[in-house]
Amino acid sequence: MSARILAVDDVLHNLELMTYLLHAAGHQVVGATTGSEALLIAADRRPDLVVLDLQLPDMDGYEVLARLREQPQLEQVPVIAVTAYAMVGDRDAALAAGFDGYLAKPIDPVTLSAAIDAYLPVELREGGQVSGAGAAAGGRG
């Protein structure tokens, strides 16, 4: 079983890289390039995890996160912040705002899968084994 992951980044080559790496780890990935597009996709597809760029053209990642958390069907979905403008204190600010995790760009292909897996139920992780009871209990959707 694979996780449904929503990857959000307005820079197309960053989005393509994340999508490629997450697909290679066995996950289903859908991409969005704006916050409003991400919100529509999340409401429709109900992902297991969201990887969210903080700098988007229509709204920042903090606003997207707040809107996701307002929706009962999405409020428990883990959201990982991703940014190219990592400054001292940014990680702490993102976590304090309610993000479940934080990754600085450039994305490290070697550690991305492990970073993502840390926020997924075991049966949705790369190489995770699915049992009848585990699959029923672990899905979000």
C-alpha positions as CSV (number, residue, x, y, z in Angstrom):
1,M,0.0,0.0,0.0
2,S,1.3,3.5,-0.8
3,A,0.6,6.8,0.8
4,R,-1.4,9.5,-1.0
5,I,0.9,12.6,-0.8
6,L,0.1,16.1,-1.9
7,A,3.3,18.0,-2.9
8,V,2.9,21.8,-3.2
9,D,5.6,24.0,-4.7
10,D,5.3,26.9,-7.2
11,V,8.7,26.2,-8.7
12,L,8.1,23.5,-11.3
13,H,11.4,21.8,-11.2
14,N,11.2,21.5,-7.4
15,L,7.8,20.0,-7.7
16,E,8.9,17.6,-10.3
17,L,11.9,16.5,-8.2
18,M,9.7,15.9,-5.1
19,T,7.2,14.1,-7.2
20,Y,9.8,11.9,-8.8
21,L,11.5,11.1,-5.4
22,L,8.2,10.3,-3.7
23,H,7.0,8.1,-6.6
24,A,10.4,6.3,-6.5
25,A,9.7,5.6,-2.8
26,G,6.4,4.0,-3.8
27,H,3.9,6.7,-3.0
28,Q,1.1,8.2,-5.0
29,V,1.7,11.9,-5.6
30,V,-0.4,14.7,-6.8
31,G,1.1,18.2,-7.2
32,A,-0.1,21.7,-6.8
33,T,1.6,25.0,-7.6
34,T,-0.6,27.4,-5.6
35,G,-2.2,27.4,-2.2
36,S,-5.7,27.6,-3.5
37,E,-5.0,24.6,-5.9
38,A,-3.6,22.7,-2.9
39,L,-6.7,23.3,-0.8
40,L,-9.0,22.1,-3.6
41,I,-7.0,19.0,-4.2
42,A,-6.7,18.2,-0.5
43,A,-10.4,18.5,0.0
44,D,-11.1,16.3,-3.0
45,R,-8.3,13.7,-2.6
46,R,-7.8,13.6,1.2
47,P,-4.1,12.9,1.2
48,D,-2.3,11.0,3.9
49,L,0.4,13.7,4.0
50,V,1.1,17.2,2.6
51,V,4.6,18.5,1.7
52,L,4.0,22.3,1.5
53,D,6.3,25.0,0.3
54,L,6.1,28.1,2.5
55,Q,6.5,30.6,-0.4
56,L,3.6,30.4,-2.8
57,P,2.3,33.0,-5.2
58,D,-1.3,33.4,-3.9
59,M,-0.9,32.7,-0.1
60,D,1.9,31.5,2.1
61,G,2.2,28.0,3.5
62,Y,1.1,29.2,6.9
63,E,-2.3,30.3,5.5
64,V,-2.6,27.1,3.6
65,L,-1.9,25.1,6.8
66,A,-4.5,27.2,8.8
67,R,-7.1,26.5,6.1
68,L,-6.3,22.8,6.1
69,R,-6.6,22.6,9.9
70,E,-10.1,24.3,9.6
71,Q,-11.4,21.3,7.7
72,P,-12.5,18.4,9.9
73,Q,-11.5,15.8,7.3
74,L,-8.0,17.3,7.0
75,E,-7.2,18.6,10.4
76,Q,-5.2,15.5,11.4
77,V,-3.3,15.1,8.1
78,P,0.5,15.7,8.7
79,V,1.8,18.7,6.9
80,I,5.6,19.2,6.4
81,A,6.9,22.7,5.7
82,V,9.5,23.1,2.9
83,T,11.4,26.2,2.3
84,A,14.4,27.5,0.4
85,Y,14.8,30.5,2.6
86,A,15.8,28.7,5.8
87,M,16.9,31.1,8.4
88,V,17.8,30.6,12.1
89,G,14.5,30.1,14.0
90,D,12.4,29.3,10.9
91,R,12.1,25.6,11.8
92,D,10.9,26.5,15.3
93,A,8.5,29.1,13.9
94,A,7.0,26.5,11.5
95,L,6.6,23.9,14.2
96,A,5.1,26.4,16.6
97,A,2.6,27.4,13.8
98,G,1.4,23.8,13.7
99,F,3.5,22.1,10.9
100,D,4.3,18.6,11.8
101,G,7.8,18.7,10.2
102,Y,10.2,21.0,8.4
103,L,12.6,20.4,5.5
104,A,15.0,22.9,4.1
105,K,15.7,23.1,0.3
106,P,17.5,21.9,-1.6
107,I,15.7,18.6,-1.0
108,D,18.2,15.8,-0.1
109,P,17.1,12.8,-2.1
110,V,18.9,10.4,0.3
111,T,17.0,11.6,3.4
112,L,13.6,12.7,1.8
113,S,12.0,9.2,2.1
114,A,13.0,8.8,5.7
115,A,11.8,12.3,6.5
116,I,8.4,11.5,4.9
117,D,8.1,8.1,6.4
118,A,8.5,9.5,9.9
119,Y,5.0,11.1,9.5
120,L,3.2,8.1,7.9
121,P,1.6,5.1,9.5
122,V,3.9,2.0,9.2
123,E,1.7,0.4,6.5
124,L,2.1,3.5,4.3
125,R,5.8,3.8,4.7
126,E,8.3,2.8,2.0
127,G,8.6,-0.9,2.3
128,G,5.8,-1.1,4.9
129,Q,3.9,-4.4,5.1
130,V,0.2,-4.3,5.1
131,S,-1.9,-6.7,7.1
132,G,-5.7,-6.9,7.1
133,A,-6.1,-5.1,10.5
134,G,-3.3,-2.7,10.0
135,A,-4.6,-1.6,6.6
136,A,-8.0,-0.9,7.9
137,A,-6.8,1.0,11.0
138,G,-4.1,3.1,9.3
139,G,-5.9,4.6,6.3
140,R,-7.2,8.1,6.4
141,G,-9.6,8.0,3.7
